[in-house]
Amino acid sequence: MADERDERELRDTARLLVRSGLDSAEALEETFTEMVRLQMPHTDPAIMARAWLLAAHREWVRDAGTWGVPTDHDRLTAAFDECRSHSVTVLEGVGDLAEVRRVVEASTPPLRGVLWFGREAVFDALGTGVLLVGLRHGNGAPVEVEGDPLGAAVAGCLERHGIASRPVVGGLEVATWWQRRPAQVTAA
């Protein structure tokens, strides 16, 4: 029974990792192989990881073929590009506040702000259609829930691209499904 549960959990994790699109193929395989090794030590983790990642990728490609144009992720990417053009750095897949601080401290003025979200936020957006993003001013201060000009500017940018959001403590709750399109991959 435990093996079936472990396998189901690992397959679900492979699906989330693949669909997030945050890691290179090499990093993804390395990370997931280690997960399999830890959770199912009686198997060949490299073979299991490759098989489950390949199955998750095939499912992703199949599902992506049914998505409309543009997807929420396409709109989100366009909104993030606009934010970047207005001196707001966007850190995708960064959940560590210390890393966000390093980016703020290493930036050369004028950094207007930094928007970020981690892997777990992407996993949530895959399942719930809500992406929680952190947002700080260029000086490192978090945005206020109400009346913050940076928060209003980023929310306006998202809205121009068809994405609703609402302010929360230190960031925005963005109504978006993470439908990142898969890159073309040739089978090995």
Secondary structure as GFF3:
##gff-version 3
##sequence-region A 1 188
A	DSSP	alpha_helix	2	20	.	.	.	ID=ss1
A	DSSP	alpha_helix	25	39	.	.	.	ID=ss2
A	DSSP	alpha_helix	45	64	.	.	.	ID=ss3
A	DSSP	alpha_helix	72	85	.	.	.	ID=ss4
A	DSSP	beta_strand	88	92	.	.	.	ID=ss5
A	DSSP	alpha_helix	97	106	.	.	.	ID=ss6
A	DSSP	beta_strand	113	117	.	.	.	ID=ss7
A	DSSP	alpha_helix	119	128	.	.	.	ID=ss8
A	DSSP	beta_strand	130	137	.	.	.	ID=ss9
A	DSSP	alpha_helix	149	160	.	.	.	ID=ss10
A	DSSP	beta_strand	165	168	.	.	.	ID=ss11
A	DSSP	beta_strand	171	175	.	.	.	ID=ss12
###
